[in-house]
Amino acid sequence: MEKTITLSMYPSKDIGIGLNGCEVLVISHDNRTITADSIFELLAYTRGDKYTVECINEKGVDIPVLSFFFNLMKDIVDRLNRLDFSDENTDERIIDDGTEKNDFIEDTGIEIEDDDLPF
C-alpha cells in the first residue's frame, strides 16, 4: 500500500508528522526528540507498504531542524522500501542489492527461528 509521511513545520516551531493526511504526532519545539516506538507506530508498517516523505515549511521556519527530521524519516523509509519479499512462501527478507537481511546471523552460525522471537 502506498503511504505518504508528511513533516510540517509550524510557525510555533513544532513539527507535525502525519501519515496519509492524518497528523499522528507532534514534536514540540522545546523538546526535539522522537522515540523508536513513535516512529514504529507512525509507520503502521505491513508487508509490501511503500512510503514517500514530504516536507512542508511555508514560512521557512527552522529549516535545519526540519531537514534533520526529514532526512531521518527518508533514510528509514528508503530502507523499508528496499525490502523485497520475493518468495511469499518464506519469511526471508532480501534487500534489492541481493544481500540477505540476516547475513550477520548466518555468519555467526546462530540459527534463530521466527517462533523464537518475542515479537
Secondary structure, DSSP 8 states (H G I E B T S, - for coil): -EEEEEEEE-TTS-EEEEETTEEEEEE-TT-----HHHHHHHHT--TT-EEEEEEE-TT--SHHHHHHHHHHHHHHHHHHHTEE---TTS---EETTS-BTTHHHHHHT----GGGS--
